[in-house]
Amino acid sequence: MAKQDRTLLKPSVYSVVAGITYWMIFLGFAIATDIDFDTTGGQITGALATFGSFIIFYFFMGMTVHLVDVHLKGGTPTLSEAYADAKQNFGAIIFLALISTVVEIISKAVRQSSRDSDSAGGAIVLSIIASIIESIWAMLAFLLLPAIIIEDVSLGQALTRVRQISKGNFLQISIGDVGVRMVTSFIGFAVFLLVFGVVYFSFDVVGGTAGTVMGIGVGGTILCLYFAFASYLRMAYYTCLYIWAAEKMDNGPQAPAPLPLARVLHQ
């Protein structure tokens, strides 16, 4: 899909750029105000910063959902309409970001408990629990966003819709998520090797200020493009999956999968 229409990739690129800019500004603010993140005030500030980053991410991913949905229906995706759709559902996106922030805080607390645990076995169990919490919510959030954007419903209505379409499809959803993670991890490993080569060449061969600028600029750009692609790939998969599951629920198991997903499933 992205090869046919590069517009589908743009919100993911914007998301990475906006996210980096956002955290750089926050880091500058934290240094300037000397925030102590071990205090209650510092922890609240950190939670608010996380909340803001989730809003940015989900907003741009919401735009991606709109673009993919229009593309699959044979229309011409435009960024202006995608922006308007995400803006229209901004209230639901805020609630989704809020829950994601709470989940993030809980998983961090569980991981901190694992580090503080006197038992090695207990630490491993707590770490696994934190990973399970994050994985389940990530899958749920990536299904909720298509429901919110495509059907223009509240978060509560999206939860009801996702619960309905997930019945009998949870295993397939989980396997598909693992597959997407494997693909992005494989590509990520290749990207890591490429970035390592670029940085090594920049500092060892070019050297000096030019080498530093080249290493940071080129290496950073490659990483940004990879993160944008990984975000797009996962969101596009879940959008296709949601559309198919909704069609199956409304029209029966004979409902065809969207073409990109059908190719993957060999249908």
C-alpha positions in Angstrom: 0.0 0.0 0.0 2.8 2.4 0.9 4.5 1.7 -2.4 1.2 2.6 -4.3 0.7 5.8 -2.3 3.5 7.3 -0.3 1.0 9.7 1.4 0.2 6.8 3.8 3.7 7.0 5.3 3.7 10.7 5.9 1.8 10.8 9.3 4.2 8.2 10.7 7.2 10.4 9.7 5.5 13.5 11.2 4.8 11.5 14.4 8.5 10.6 14.8 9.7 14.2 14.1 7.0 15.7 16.4 7.8 13.2 19.1 11.6 13.9 19.0 10.9 17.7 19.0 8.5 17.3 21.9 10.9 15.3 24.1 13.8 17.7 23.2 11.7 20.6 24.4 10.7 18.7 27.6 14.3 17.7 28.3 15.4 21.3 27.9 12.6 22.4 30.3 13.6 19.6 32.8 17.2 20.7 32.8 16.3 24.4 33.0 14.0 23.9 36.0 16.2 21.2 37.6 13.3 18.7 37.9 13.9 15.9 40.4 12.0 12.9 39.0 12.4 11.0 42.3 10.0 13.4 44.0 6.2 13.4 43.7 6.2 16.6 41.7 8.8 15.2 39.3 6.9 12.0 38.9 3.7 13.9 38.1 5.6 16.0 35.6 7.0 12.9 34.0 3.5 11.3 33.8 2.1 14.5 32.1 5.0 14.4 29.6 4.3 10.8 28.8 0.6 11.6 28.4 1.5 14.3 25.9 3.7 12.0 23.9 0.9 9.4 23.6 -1.5 12.2 22.4 1.0 13.0 19.6 1.5 9.4 18.7 -2.2 8.4 18.6 -3.2 11.6 16.7 -0.8 10.9 13.9 -1.6 7.1 13.9 -5.3 8.1 13.7 -4.4 10.0 10.5 -2.7 6.8 9.3 -5.9 4.8 10.0 -8.0 7.3 7.9 -5.5 7.2 5.0 -5.4 3.4 4.9 -9.2 3.1 5.2 -9.7 5.5 2.3 -7.0 3.7 0.2 -8.6 0.3 0.8 -12.0 1.6 -0.3 -10.6 2.9 -3.5 -10.5 6.6 -2.7 -7.7 9.1 -2.8 -6.2 9.6 0.6 -5.4 13.2 1.6 -3.6 14.6 4.6 -6.2 17.4 5.1 -9.1 14.9 5.4 -7.0 12.6 7.6 -6.2 15.6 9.9 -9.8 16.6 10.1 -10.9 13.0 10.9 -8.3 12.7 13.7 -9.2 16.2 15.0 -12.9 15.2 15.0 -12.1 12.2 17.3 -9.6 14.1 19.4 -11.6 13.6 22.6 -11.5 9.8 22.3 -7.8 10.0 21.4 -7.1 11.9 24.7 -8.9 9.2 26.7 -6.9 6.6 24.9 -3.7 8.4 25.7 -4.7 8.8 29.3 -5.3 5.0 29.7 -2.0 4.3 27.9 -0.2 6.6 30.4 -1.8 4.8 33.4 -0.8 1.4 31.9 2.8 2.8 31.4 2.9 3.9 35.0 1.7 0.5 36.3 4.1 -1.5 34.1 7.0 0.8 35.3 5.9 0.3 38.9 5.9 -3.5 38.4 9.3 -3.4 36.8 10.6 -1.3 39.7 9.3 -3.9 42.1 11.1 -6.6 40.1 14.4 -4.7 40.5 13.8 -4.2 44.2 12.8 -7.9 44.7 15.1 -10.0 46.8 14.1 -13.1 44.9 15.5 -13.7 41.4 12.5 -15.8 40.5 10.1 -13.1 41.8 12.0 -10.4 39.8 11.6 -12.5 36.6 7.9 -13.1 37.2 7.2 -9.4 37.8 9.2 -8.5 34.7 7.1 -10.9 32.6 3.9 -9.5 34.1 4.9 -6.0 33.1 5.7 -7.2 29.6 2.3 -9.0 29.3 0.5 -5.9 30.5 2.2 -3.7 27.9 1.7 -6.2 25.1 -2.0 -6.8 25.7 -2.7 -3.1 26.0 -0.7 -2.3 22.9 -2.8 -4.8 20.9 -6.0 -3.4 22.3 -5.0 0.2 21.7 -4.1 -0.5 18.1 -7.5 -2.1 17.6 -9.3 0.7 19.4 -7.9 3.4 17.2 -9.4 2.1 13.9 -12.7 1.7 15.7 -12.5 5.3 16.9 -11.4 6.8 13.5 -13.4 4.6 11.0 -16.6 4.5 12.9 -16.4 7.9 14.7 -17.3 6.6 18.1 -16.3 7.3 21.6 -13.7 5.3 23.5 -16.4 3.4 25.4 -18.3 2.5 22.2 -15.0 1.5 20.6 -14.3 -0.8 23.5 -17.6 -2.5 23.0 -17.0 -2.8 19.3 -13.5 -4.3 19.8 -14.8 -6.7 22.4 -17.4 -8.0 19.9 -15.0 -8.4 17.0 -12.3 -10.0 19.2 -14.4 -12.9 20.1 -13.1 -16.0 18.3 -10.3 -13.9 16.7 -8.0 -13.2 19.6 -5.5 -16.0 18.6 -5.3 -14.7 15.1 -4.9 -11.2 16.3 -2.1 -12.2 18.7 -0.3 -14.3 16.0 -0.5 -11.5 13.6 0.9 -9.1 16.1 3.8 -11.4 16.8 4.4 -11.6 13.0 4.5 -7.8 12.6 6.9 -7.6 15.6 9.2 -10.2 14.0 9.2 -8.3 10.7 10.0 -5.0 12.3 12.6 -6.5 14.6 14.4 -8.2 11.6 14.3 -4.9 9.7 15.4 -3.1 12.8 18.5 -5.4 13.2 19.4 -4.6 9.6 18.9 -0.9 10.2 21.1 -1.1 13.4 23.9 -2.7 11.3 23.6 0.1 8.7 23.6 2.9 11.3 26.6 1.3 13.0 28.4 1.2 9.6 27.5 4.8 9.0 28.7 6.0 12.4 31.9 4.0 12.2 32.7 5.4 8.7 31.9 8.9 9.9 34.0 8.9 13.0 36.9 6.6 11.8 37.3 7.6 8.2 35.9 11.1 7.9 36.6 12.3 11.4 36.4 15.8 12.9 33.4 18.0 12.9 32.3 16.8 9.5 32.4 13.2 10.6 30.4 14.0 13.8 27.7 15.9 11.8 27.6 13.1 9.2 27.3 10.4 11.8 24.6 12.1 13.8 22.7 13.5 10.8 22.7 10.4 8.5 22.5 7.8 11.4 19.7 9.8 13.1 17.7 10.2 9.8 17.9 6.4 9.1 16.7 5.6 12.6 13.8 8.1 12.3 12.7 6.6 9.0 12.9 3.1 10.5 10.7 4.1 13.5 8.3 5.8 11.2 8.1 2.7 9.0 7.6 0.3 12.0 4.8 2.5 13.3 3.1 2.6 9.9 3.4 -1.1 9.4 1.8 -2.0 12.7 -1.0 0.6 12.3 -1.7 -0.5 8.7 -1.9 -4.1 9.8 -4.3 -3.4 12.6 -6.5 -1.2 10.4 -6.8 -4.0 7.8 -7.4 -6.5 10.6 -10.1 -4.4 12.1 -11.9 -3.8 8.8 -11.9 -7.5 8.1 -13.1 -8.5 11.6 -15.9 -5.9 11.4 -16.9 -7.2 8.0 -16.9 -10.8 9.3 -19.1 -9.8 12.3 -21.6 -8.0 10.1 -21.6 -10.3 7.0 -20.4 -13.6 8.3 -17.2 -15.6 8.1 -17.3 -15.5 4.3 -16.4 -11.8 4.2 -13.2 -11.3 2.3 -10.1 -9.8 3.9 -8.7 -6.5 2.5 -6.4 -7.3 -0.3 -3.1 -6.5 1.5 -4.1 -8.7 4.4 -5.5 -11.4 2.1 -2.1 -11.7 0.4 -0.4 -12.2 3.7 -3.0 -14.9 4.7 -2.8 -16.5 1.2 -6.6 -16.1 0.7 
